[in-house]
C-alpha cells in the first residue's frame, strides 16, 4: 500500500514541476505495480496479493483497491497488457444498469457526509470505474 499511496502523491505533482528524482520514483513504482499485474503476487501470478483489493470501496483512506491503482496508473497515461486482468475485473463488476457497487466500507460510519452503503450502487466508484475504462480504451 505504501508504494500506491506514494505514487498517488507523486503523480499529483504537475508534470512540469517534477524533478528527475520524482520521475524516476514514479517510473519505478509503476513498474513495481505492473510486475505484480496490479494486484497479484510477483512469485505466483495466480494468487491475489491482497484479496481485499478486489473489493471496491470509497473513500479508501489508507487502504487501497484495484480501482484506485488503475485510476492512478491511467491518469499517468499508463497502458500495459499487465493491467488487462485488472481492467477485466472492473468490467466484470459493472451491473446491468452500467454502475458499480460499494463492496467494502472502511470508515464510512464515521464520516460526516455518507458515501454510500455496502452492496448498493455507488456514484463515486462508478465515476472512478468509468474514468479508468475511458482512459484505458482511449
N, C-alpha and C positions, 0 to 999 in steps of 0.2 A: 504494500500500500504506500510505502514511503516513496518509491520511485514514481508512482502515479501522481501523488499529491505534489511532489517536487516538479514533475513535468507540467502539471496543470499551472503551477505558479510561474514557471519559466516561460511557458507558452503565452502567458498573458502580457509579457513584456513586448511592446511593439517591435516589429522586425528591425526597424532602423535603429533601435536603441539597444539591440542585443550585442553583447561583446562576443569575441571569438570563444571565450570560455563558456558563455551561455549557449551558444550554438553547438559547441562540442558536447556539452552535457545533454542538450535536447536530443542530438543525434544518438548518443549512447543510450539514453533512456528509451527512445523509440525502438532501437534495435533490440534492447532487452525485452520489451513487450512483444515485439514481433517474433523473437526466438521462442517465446512461450505461447505463440499463437493467441495472444491476448490473455487467456485465462487458464492455460494448461501447464502441466509440469514439464520442465525442459528435458528431463531424463525419461519421461513417459508421456508422450503427447496424447495418449488415450485417456488420461485422467485429468480432471479439473484440479487446478492448484487449490482453489478456494471455492467449494461448491456454492457458498453464499453469493459469490459474484454473479451467478447465473440468474439470480432473482433481482428484479429491478426495484429500485427504491428512490424516493425523493422526499426531503433532502437527504444527502448522504453523510453530511458532517465529515468525520474522519474515515468512514467506511468508503468502499467503492463498489462498483459493479461493472459488468461488461459494457453497458451502455455509456457510462461515464468515460471509460477508457477509450471507446470508439469515438466519442464526442471530441475528446482531446486530440486524438490522432487525426481525425478527418478535418478538424479545424486547422491543423498544421499542414493539411494538404497531402497526408499520407494515404496511399492506396497500394496495398501489397496483398498478394494472394494468401499470405499467412493470416490475414484478417477475415478471410472468407467464411470460415466456420462461425466466427463471432457475428458477422453480418447476417448469416443464415439463421442464427439463434434469434436475433432481433426480429427478422421477418416472421419466423415461426410463432412468435409471441403476439403478433398482431391479431386482434379479434375480428369477427365478422363485420363489425362497424368501422374497421380501419383504425382502431385505437388500441392502446396498451394499458395494462393494469398495474396497479401498485402491488408488488409481491412481498415486499419487506417493509417493516416500519421500525426505524431505529429510535427516533426521539420525537415522532410526530405528536405524541401526547403532551409533550412539554412546550410545544410551540404556541405562540400567541395567535397565530393565524393557521388554521388547519390546512394541511396539504393533501388530504385525502384519506380514505380508509382502505385497509388491506383488502385485496380482491376486487376492488372497484376500478373502473376506468379512471385514468389519471391524466389530466391535461399536461402536467409537467413532463411526465415520462413520454407521453405521446409527442409532445413538442421535440424533445431530445431525440427520440427514435426517428421521426420524420426528418429532422435536420441531418442526422447521421446518414440516413439512407440517401437523401438528396445529394449530399456532398460526395458520398462514395460512388454513386451512379454517375454523377456529373463530372 
